[in-house]
């Protein structure tokens, strides 16, 4: 088992390095990176099973709040 992380919530050196790398790239390099990300995700989604697809969609789905019942007593009596 891996040891617990000591710097939870803090930027790691690797994250800082990647962030600086992204900030310094040209628009063309950014477009290439985004295209690579799109290709990777489309290939990943194309090979997943229907159960994996449903689980992924369920995990990212946002559920609306349920309507709450009005407080006890009639609020229109004012």
Backbone atoms as SQL, in Angstrom:
CREATE TABLE atoms (id INTEGER PRIMARY KEY, chain TEXT, resi INTEGER, resn TEXT, atom TEXT, x REAL, y REAL, z REAL);
INSERT INTO atoms VALUES
  (1, 'A', 1, 'UNK', 'N', 0.845, -1.182, 0.000),
  (2, 'A', 1, 'UNK', 'CA', 0.000, 0.000, 0.000),
  (3, 'A', 1, 'UNK', 'C', 0.888, 1.243, 0.000),
  (4, 'A', 2, 'UNK', 'N', 0.483, 2.224, -0.787),
  (5, 'A', 2, 'UNK', 'CA', 1.277, 3.442, -0.891),
  (6, 'A', 2, 'UNK', 'C', 1.164, 4.273, 0.381),
  (7, 'A', 3, 'UNK', 'N', 2.223, 4.996, 0.722),
  (8, 'A', 3, 'UNK', 'CA', 2.128, 5.870, 1.897),
  (9, 'A', 3, 'UNK', 'C', 1.159, 7.012, 1.630),
  (10, 'A', 4, 'UNK', 'N', 0.624, 7.567, 2.693),
  (11, 'A', 4, 'UNK', 'CA', -0.307, 8.692, 2.561),
  (12, 'A', 4, 'UNK', 'C', 0.423, 9.904, 2.005),
  (13, 'A', 5, 'UNK', 'N', -0.289, 10.671, 1.197),
  (14, 'A', 5, 'UNK', 'CA', 0.305, 11.890, 0.645),
  (15, 'A', 5, 'UNK', 'C', 0.379, 12.954, 1.728),
  (16, 'A', 6, 'UNK', 'N', 1.499, 13.620, 1.784),
  (17, 'A', 6, 'UNK', 'CA', 1.693, 14.655, 2.787),
  (18, 'A', 6, 'UNK', 'C', 1.253, 16.029, 2.295),
  (19, 'A', 7, 'UNK', 'N', 1.128, 16.192, 0.973),
  (20, 'A', 7, 'UNK', 'CA', 0.855, 17.521, 0.436),
  (21, 'A', 7, 'UNK', 'C', -0.515, 17.579, -0.243),
  (22, 'A', 8, 'UNK', 'N', -1.504, 16.987, 0.346),
  (23, 'A', 8, 'UNK', 'CA', -2.848, 17.025, -0.232),
  (24, 'A', 8, 'UNK', 'C', -3.311, 18.474, -0.289),
  (25, 'A', 9, 'UNK', 'N', -3.838, 18.861, -1.432),
  (26, 'A', 9, 'UNK', 'CA', -4.333, 20.220, -1.591),
  (27, 'A', 9, 'UNK', 'C', -3.262, 21.224, -1.959),
  (28, 'A', 10, 'UNK', 'N', -2.037, 20.774, -2.104),
  (29, 'A', 10, 'UNK', 'CA', -0.954, 21.667, -2.483),
  (30, 'A', 10, 'UNK', 'C', -0.491, 21.304, -3.880),
  (31, 'A', 11, 'UNK', 'N', 0.039, 22.272, -4.579),
  (32, 'A', 11, 'UNK', 'CA', 0.560, 22.005, -5.915),
  (33, 'A', 11, 'UNK', 'C', 1.839, 21.197, -5.815),
  (34, 'A', 12, 'UNK', 'N', 1.891, 20.132, -6.581),
  (35, 'A', 12, 'UNK', 'CA', 3.122, 19.356, -6.636),
  (36, 'A', 12, 'UNK', 'C', 4.059, 20.002, -7.651),
  (37, 'A', 13, 'UNK', 'N', 5.317, 19.637, -7.577),
  (38, 'A', 13, 'UNK', 'CA', 6.287, 20.166, -8.538),
  (39, 'A', 13, 'UNK', 'C', 5.907, 19.761, -9.957),
  (40, 'A', 14, 'UNK', 'N', 5.411, 18.539, -10.120),
  (41, 'A', 14, 'UNK', 'CA', 5.014, 18.065, -11.446),
  (42, 'A', 14, 'UNK', 'C', 3.840, 18.874, -11.983),
  (43, 'A', 15, 'UNK', 'N', 2.842, 19.148, -11.148),
  (44, 'A', 15, 'UNK', 'CA', 1.689, 19.940, -11.578),
  (45, 'A', 15, 'UNK', 'C', 2.117, 21.358, -11.934),
  (46, 'A', 16, 'UNK', 'N', 3.014, 21.905, -11.146),
  (47, 'A', 16, 'UNK', 'CA', 3.511, 23.259, -11.413),
  (48, 'A', 16, 'UNK', 'C', 4.264, 23.294, -12.736),
  (49, 'A', 17, 'UNK', 'N', 5.090, 22.278, -12.985),
  (50, 'A', 17, 'UNK', 'CA', 5.863, 22.202, -14.219),
  (51, 'A', 17, 'UNK', 'C', 4.943, 22.087, -15.432),
  (52, 'A', 18, 'UNK', 'N', 3.916, 21.229, -15.348),
  (53, 'A', 18, 'UNK', 'CA', 2.985, 21.056, -16.464),
  (54, 'A', 18, 'UNK', 'C', 2.190, 22.333, -16.714),
  (55, 'A', 19, 'UNK', 'N', 1.809, 23.013, -15.657),
  (56, 'A', 19, 'UNK', 'CA', 1.058, 24.266, -15.790),
  (57, 'A', 19, 'UNK', 'C', 1.896, 25.311, -16.521),
  (58, 'A', 20, 'UNK', 'N', 3.149, 25.440, -16.121),
  (59, 'A', 20, 'UNK', 'CA', 4.050, 26.387, -16.778),
  (60, 'A', 20, 'UNK', 'C', 4.280, 25.995, -18.237),
  (61, 'A', 21, 'UNK', 'N', 4.373, 24.695, -18.478),
  (62, 'A', 21, 'UNK', 'CA', 4.554, 24.193, -19.839),
  (63, 'A', 21, 'UNK', 'C', 3.359, 24.594, -20.715),
  (64, 'A', 22, 'UNK', 'N', 2.153, 24.426, -20.180),
  (65, 'A', 22, 'UNK', 'CA', 0.944, 24.792, -20.931),
  (66, 'A', 22, 'UNK', 'C', 0.861, 26.295, -21.156),
  (67, 'A', 23, 'UNK', 'N', 1.273, 27.086, -20.173),
  (68, 'A', 23, 'UNK', 'CA', 1.224, 28.542, -20.309),
  (69, 'A', 23, 'UNK', 'C', 2.182, 29.041, -21.384),
  (70, 'A', 24, 'UNK', 'N', 3.282, 28.336, -21.578),
  (71, 'A', 24, 'UNK', 'CA', 4.311, 28.787, -22.509),
  (72, 'A', 24, 'UNK', 'C', 4.166, 28.201, -23.909),
  (73, 'A', 25, 'UNK', 'N', 3.157, 27.353, -24.142),
  (74, 'A', 25, 'UNK', 'CA', 3.027, 26.768, -25.469),
  (75, 'A', 25, 'UNK', 'C', 2.315, 27.725, -26.424),
  (76, 'A', 26, 'UNK', 'N', 2.596, 27.564, -27.698),
  (77, 'A', 26, 'UNK', 'CA', 1.980, 28.413, -28.719),
  (78, 'A', 26, 'UNK', 'C', 0.539, 27.966, -28.952),
  (79, 'A', 27, 'UNK', 'N', -0.227, 28.783, -29.680),
  (80, 'A', 27, 'UNK', 'CA', -1.612, 28.419, -29.988),
  (81, 'A', 27, 'UNK', 'C', -1.658, 27.124, -30.790),
  (82, 'A', 28, 'UNK', 'N', -0.687, 26.946, -31.672),
  (83, 'A', 28, 'UNK', 'CA', -0.634, 25.723, -32.479),
  (84, 'A', 28, 'UNK', 'C', -0.377, 24.505, -31.597),
  (85, 'A', 29, 'UNK', 'N', 0.535, 24.637, -30.646),
  (86, 'A', 29, 'UNK', 'CA', 0.824, 23.535, -29.726),
  (87, 'A', 29, 'UNK', 'C', -0.395, 23.231, -28.858),
  (88, 'A', 30, 'UNK', 'N', -1.106, 24.266, -28.445),
  (89, 'A', 30, 'UNK', 'CA', -2.323, 24.075, -27.655),
  (90, 'A', 30, 'UNK', 'C', -3.361, 23.321, -28.471),
  (91, 'A', 31, 'UNK', 'N', -3.535, 23.712, -29.736),
  (92, 'A', 31, 'UNK', 'CA', -4.494, 23.039, -30.610),
  (93, 'A', 31, 'UNK', 'C', -4.111, 21.572, -30.800),
  (94, 'A', 32, 'UNK', 'N', -2.816, 21.297, -30.957),
  (95, 'A', 32, 'UNK', 'CA', -2.353, 19.914, -31.104),
  (96, 'A', 32, 'UNK', 'C', -2.628, 19.110, -29.836),
  (97, 'A', 33, 'UNK', 'N', -2.373, 19.713, -28.686),
  (98, 'A', 33, 'UNK', 'CA', -2.615, 19.025, -27.411),
  (99, 'A', 33, 'UNK', 'C', -4.096, 18.722, -27.253),
  (100, 'A', 34, 'UNK', 'N', -4.947, 19.703, -27.565),
  (101, 'A', 34, 'UNK', 'CA', -6.393, 19.502, -27.454),
  (102, 'A', 34, 'UNK', 'C', -6.870, 18.412, -28.410),
  (103, 'A', 35, 'UNK', 'N', -6.349, 18.407, -29.627),
  (104, 'A', 35, 'UNK', 'CA', -6.730, 17.377, -30.599),
  (105, 'A', 35, 'UNK', 'C', -6.309, 15.994, -30.099),
  (106, 'A', 36, 'UNK', 'N', -5.109, 15.904, -29.534),
  (107, 'A', 36, 'UNK', 'CA', -4.653, 14.638, -28.956),
  (108, 'A', 36, 'UNK', 'C', -5.557, 14.184, -27.828),
  (109, 'A', 37, 'UNK', 'N', -5.975, 15.127, -26.989),
  (110, 'A', 37, 'UNK', 'CA', -6.890, 14.792, -25.893),
  (111, 'A', 37, 'UNK', 'C', -8.223, 14.298, -26.439),
  (112, 'A', 38, 'UNK', 'N', -8.735, 14.985, -27.483),
  (113, 'A', 38, 'UNK', 'CA', -10.007, 14.575, -28.092),
  (114, 'A', 38, 'UNK', 'C', -9.911, 13.169, -28.674),
  (115, 'A', 39, 'UNK', 'N', -8.820, 12.898, -29.397),
  (116, 'A', 39, 'UNK', 'CA', -8.634, 11.571, -29.985),
  (117, 'A', 39, 'UNK', 'C', -8.552, 10.496, -28.909),
  (118, 'A', 40, 'UNK', 'N', -7.794, 10.773, -27.872),
  (119, 'A', 40, 'UNK', 'CA', -7.640, 9.809, -26.781),
  (120, 'A', 40, 'UNK', 'C', -8.992, 9.496, -26.136),
  (121, 'A', 41, 'UNK', 'N', -9.782, 10.532, -25.864),
  (122, 'A', 41, 'UNK', 'CA', -11.074, 10.318, -25.215),
  (123, 'A', 41, 'UNK', 'C', -12.049, 9.603, -26.145),
  (124, 'A', 42, 'UNK', 'N', -12.053, 9.946, -27.435),
  (125, 'A', 42, 'UNK', 'CA', -12.974, 9.287, -28.357),
  (126, 'A', 42, 'UNK', 'C', -12.617, 7.809, -28.500),
  (127, 'A', 43, 'UNK', 'N', -11.324, 7.483, -28.535),
  (128, 'A', 43, 'UNK', 'CA', -10.911, 6.083, -28.610),
  (129, 'A', 43, 'UNK', 'C', -11.273, 5.348, -27.328),
  (130, 'A', 44, 'UNK', 'N', -11.091, 6.006, -26.210),
  (131, 'A', 44, 'UNK', 'CA', -11.423, 5.402, -24.922),
  (132, 'A', 44, 'UNK', 'C', -12.917, 5.119, -24.829),
  (133, 'A', 45, 'UNK', 'N', -13.730, 6.080, -25.254),
  (134, 'A', 45, 'UNK', 'CA', -15.178, 5.908, -25.200),
  (135, 'A', 45, 'UNK', 'C', -15.648, 4.868, -26.211),
  (136, 'A', 46, 'UNK', 'N', -14.967, 4.751, -27.339),
  (137, 'A', 46, 'UNK', 'CA', -15.367, 3.795, -28.373),
  (138, 'A', 46, 'UNK', 'C', -15.145, 2.356, -27.927),
  (139, 'A', 47, 'UNK', 'N', -14.186, 2.131, -27.054),
  (140, 'A', 47, 'UNK', 'CA', -13.866, 0.765, -26.645),
  (141, 'A', 47, 'UNK', 'C', -14.516, 0.361, -25.326),
  (142, 'A', 48, 'UNK', 'N', -15.248, 1.266, -24.687),
  (143, 'A', 48, 'UNK', 'CA', -15.857, 0.909, -23.412),
  (144, 'A', 48, 'UNK', 'C', -17.153, 0.133, -23.630),
  (145, 'A', 49, 'UNK', 'N', -17.493, -0.713, -22.678),
  (146, 'A', 49, 'UNK', 'CA', -18.723, -1.493, -22.768),
  (147, 'A', 49, 'UNK', 'C', -19.917, -0.610, -22.445),
  (148, 'A', 50, 'UNK', 'N', -21.114, -1.113, -22.740),
  (149, 'A', 50, 'UNK', 'CA', -22.316, -0.328, -22.452),
  (150, 'A', 50, 'UNK', 'C', -22.477, -0.120, -20.945),
  (151, 'A', 51, 'UNK', 'N', -22.046, -1.102, -20.133),
  (152, 'A', 51, 'UNK', 'CA', -22.121, -0.935, -18.679),
  (153, 'A', 51, 'UNK', 'C', -21.161, 0.159, -18.219),
  (154, 'A', 52, 'UNK', 'N', -19.977, 0.187, -18.796),
  (155, 'A', 52, 'UNK', 'CA', -19.016, 1.230, -18.439),
  (156, 'A', 52, 'UNK', 'C', -19.532, 2.594, -18.870),
  (157, 'A', 53, 'UNK', 'N', -20.158, 2.637, -20.047),
  (158, 'A', 53, 'UNK', 'CA', -20.721, 3.888, -20.560),
  (159, 'A', 53, 'UNK', 'C', -21.805, 4.404, -19.616),
  (160, 'A', 54, 'UNK', 'N', -22.711, 3.527, -19.211),
  (161, 'A', 54, 'UNK', 'CA', -23.779, 3.922, -18.291),
  (162, 'A', 54, 'UNK', 'C', -23.213, 4.386, -16.956),
  (163, 'A', 55, 'UNK', 'N', -22.222, 3.675, -16.440),
  (164, 'A', 55, 'UNK', 'CA', -21.622, 4.049, -15.153),
  (165, 'A', 55, 'UNK', 'C', -20.952, 5.417, -15.249),
  (166, 'A', 56, 'UNK', 'N', -20.256, 5.671, -16.366),
  (167, 'A', 56, 'UNK', 'CA', -19.592, 6.964, -16.550),
  (168, 'A', 56, 'UNK', 'C', -20.615, 8.084, -16.631),
  (169, 'A', 57, 'UNK', 'N', -21.678, 7.862, -17.395),
  (170, 'A', 57, 'UNK', 'CA', -22.707, 8.890, -17.520),
  (171, 'A', 57, 'UNK', 'C', -23.443, 9.104, -16.203),
  (172, 'A', 58, 'UNK', 'N', -23.704, 8.034, -15.480),
  (173, 'A', 58, 'UNK', 'CA', -24.399, 8.148, -14.196),
  (174, 'A', 58, 'UNK', 'C', -23.557, 8.945, -13.203),
  (175, 'A', 59, 'UNK', 'N', -22.251, 8.710, -13.212),
  (176, 'A', 59, 'UNK', 'CA', -21.361, 9.400, -12.275),
  (177, 'A', 59, 'UNK', 'C', -21.280, 10.890, -12.573),
  (178, 'A', 60, 'UNK', 'N', -21.438, 11.268, -13.839),
  (179, 'A', 60, 'UNK', 'CA', -21.304, 12.683, -14.183),
  (180, 'A', 60, 'UNK', 'C', -22.644, 13.398, -14.263),
  (181, 'A', 61, 'UNK', 'N', -23.722, 12.666, -14.066),
  (182, 'A', 61, 'UNK', 'CA', -25.050, 13.267, -14.175),
  (183, 'A', 61, 'UNK', 'C', -25.327, 14.154, -12.966),
  (184, 'A', 62, 'UNK', 'N', -25.950, 15.289, -13.205),
  (185, 'A', 62, 'UNK', 'CA', -26.323, 16.216, -12.136),
  (186, 'A', 62, 'UNK', 'C', -27.814, 16.041, -11.894),
  (187, 'A', 63, 'UNK', 'N', -28.163, 15.736, -10.673),
  (188, 'A', 63, 'UNK', 'CA', -29.564, 15.532, -10.334),
  (189, 'A', 63, 'UNK', 'C', -30.164, 16.833, -9.819),
  (190, 'A', 64, 'UNK', 'N', -31.366, 17.185, -10.275),
  (191, 'A', 64, 'UNK', 'CA', -32.017, 18.397, -9.755),
  (192, 'A', 64, 'UNK', 'C', -32.447, 18.166, -8.310),
  (193, 'A', 65, 'UNK', 'N', -32.574, 19.253, -7.590),
  (194, 'A', 65, 'UNK', 'CA', -33.022, 19.150, -6.210),
  (195, 'A', 65, 'UNK', 'C', -34.481, 18.726, -6.189),
  (196, 'A', 66, 'UNK', 'N', -34.828, 17.910, -5.213),
  (197, 'A', 66, 'UNK', 'CA', -36.227, 17.529, -5.060),
  (198, 'A', 66, 'UNK', 'C', -36.980, 18.711, -4.475),
  (199, 'A', 67, 'UNK', 'N', -38.219, 18.851, -4.903),
  (200, 'A', 67, 'UNK', 'CA', -39.024, 19.938, -4.338),
  (201, 'A', 67, 'UNK', 'C', -39.278, 19.633, -2.877),
  (202, 'A', 68, 'UNK', 'N', -39.129, 20.643, -2.078),
  (203, 'A', 68, 'UNK', 'CA', -39.365, 20.465, -0.655),
  (204, 'A', 68, 'UNK', 'C', -40.814, 20.792, -0.360),
  (205, 'A', 69, 'UNK', 'N', -41.379, 20.074, 0.576),
  (206, 'A', 69, 'UNK', 'CA', -42.755, 20.346, 0.982),
  (207, 'A', 69, 'UNK', 'C', -42.788, 21.699, 1.678),
  (208, 'A', 70, 'UNK', 'N', -43.870, 22.463, 1.507),
  (209, 'A', 70, 'UNK', 'CA', -43.956, 23.753, 2.191),
  (210, 'A', 70, 'UNK', 'C', -43.944, 23.542, 3.700),
  (211, 'A', 71, 'UNK', 'N', -43.499, 24.532, 4.458),
  (212, 'A', 71, 'UNK', 'CA', -43.474, 24.391, 5.912),
  (213, 'A', 71, 'UNK', 'C', -44.884, 24.144, 6.438),
  (214, 'A', 72, 'UNK', 'N', -44.938, 23.529, 7.596),
  (215, 'A', 72, 'UNK', 'CA', -46.258, 23.227, 8.162),
  (216, 'A', 72, 'UNK', 'C', -47.028, 24.520, 8.401),
  (217, 'A', 73, 'UNK', 'N', -48.311, 24.461, 8.208),
  (218, 'A', 73, 'UNK', 'CA', -49.133, 25.668, 8.314),
  (219, 'A', 73, 'UNK', 'C', -49.339, 26.247, 6.935),
  (220, 'A', 74, 'UNK', 'N', -50.370, 26.996, 6.746),
  (221, 'A', 74, 'UNK', 'CA', -50.708, 27.559, 5.454),
  (222, 'A', 74, 'UNK', 'C', -49.965, 28.868, 5.268),
  (223, 'A', 75, 'UNK', 'N', -49.104, 28.960, 4.268),
  (224, 'A', 75, 'UNK', 'CA', -48.322, 30.170, 4.056),
  (225, 'A', 75, 'UNK', 'C', -49.121, 31.236, 3.327),
  (226, 'A', 76, 'UNK', 'N', -50.294, 30.905, 2.783),
  (227, 'A', 76, 'UNK', 'CA', -51.101, 31.888, 2.063),
  (228, 'A', 76, 'UNK', 'C', -52.056, 32.621, 2.995),
  (229, 'A', 77, 'UNK', 'N', -51.996, 32.402, 4.293),
  (230, 'A', 77, 'UNK', 'CA', -52.920, 33.008, 5.248),
  (231, 'A', 77, 'UNK', 'C', -52.479, 34.404, 5.668),
  (232, 'A', 78, 'UNK', 'N', -51.364, 34.891, 5.170),
  (233, 'A', 78, 'UNK', 'CA', -50.867, 36.211, 5.582),
  (234, 'A', 78, 'UNK', 'C', -51.764, 37.295, 5.177);
